[in-house]
Amino acid sequence: MAVRGVEDIQLVEEQGALLRLAMRVAQEEPLEPLFGAVAEEVVRLLGVEASGVMRFIGSERAVIVGVWRARGVRGLPVNAELDFDRAGSALGLTRSTLAPARLTYPDDARGEIPALMRSIGLRATVAAPVLLGGEAWGALVASSSEEDALPAGSEQRLVRIAGLLAQALANADARAELAASRVRMVEAGDEVRRRLERALHEGAHQHVVALALKLRVARGRAVPGSPEEALFADVLADAIEASAEMGELARGLHPAVLSERGLAAALQALVARSALPVHLRELPGRRYDDVIEMTAYLTVVEAIANATRHAHATECTLRVADDGNRLTVELRDNGIGGAVKRPGGGLECLSDRAEAIGARCFLDSPSGEGTAVRLEIPVAR
């Protein structure tokens, strides 16, 4: 009865550990803190001095990505790398067999891992593989200072926890692939815009410009004051207006200055031709990925258009700040406020685009107090 009671307690403890980890996996917690949480649960569940999550970076090398040690126990830190013997360590046996392994390190054992174990007072280790797509991504290990401190069944417990860890890794890979596919879709759309801009500029727009030149020559040859001269003048004015509209359309698709000189130059050009006064407070001093620059530019275009058409603003302020890790684009107007993101509207589409590249778009528009559109984009230093 006493043995059965101990087994029941162990089962309850294991189920509790699995449940806690499963909840963290379901909440899509970042992997770095999850690795540490897994190692902590193993230490408490098995009653060992140390546990670690190891990622294989070769057939005989691994890096520590998560670790937990009892107080006073020394060991390697996270991101430390170590070599292992595929036959002389629990880690190596697990790597070779894709199955759990147990090994005790005698005083005369050779290799980096046995030497490390002796230096920190640990003698026995169990390891279980973390499998991702049928391949050995890494291993979950637990170590003790006593050879008989790891009870029977420790390997199976590690296997169950390693299974949860593998699920978290698979989920993270799926999220990363989804995010990458969304970015690729945005980039593909931008490439189509770029091609349309180029085709429009080099094709139809050039034809209209050539037509305007011919009309100018024809008007000059017409008899002054004649009906023909008046007709040529009217048609020339229409051609000039069409040329201007086509140029504006091309810039709206993808401004050439954005590709050639970057976000700051493109925003300066946008502000210079804006009918609504825009006060520039800050601009970035470096280039970014094309998809980031295009997202920031389109956000400013849409915000200025809303301020002009709907907010009845008389002026606005633009600030584009780079703090090294994040690019913040903010445009504030002095209009009537009350703006909302309507389904299918420009702001809603920009929010969707921002989310697709890992950015966030905020709208602050209290009635009667103006509107602020703010975009926050993660960037690399």
Secondary structure as UniProt FT lines:
FT   HELIX           2..26
FT   TURN            27..28
FT   HELIX           31..46
FT   STRAND          50..58
FT   TURN            59..60
FT   STRAND          61..69
FT   TURN            71..72
FT   TURN            78..79
FT   STRAND          81..83
FT   TURN            86..88
FT   HELIX           90..97
FT   STRAND          101..104
FT   TURN            107..108
FT   HELIX           112..119
FT   TURN            120..121
FT   STRAND          124..132
FT   TURN            133..134
FT   STRAND          135..144
FT   TURN            147..148
FT   TURN            152..153
FT   HELIX           154..202
FT   HELIX           204..221
FT   TURN            224..225
FT   HELIX           227..253
FT   HELIX           256..261
FT   HELIX           263..273
FT   STRAND          278..282
FT   HELIX           290..309
FT   STRAND          316..322
FT   STRAND          326..333
FT   TURN            343..344
FT   HELIX           346..356
FT   TURN            357..358
FT   STRAND          360..364
FT   TURN            367..368
FT   STRAND          371..378
//
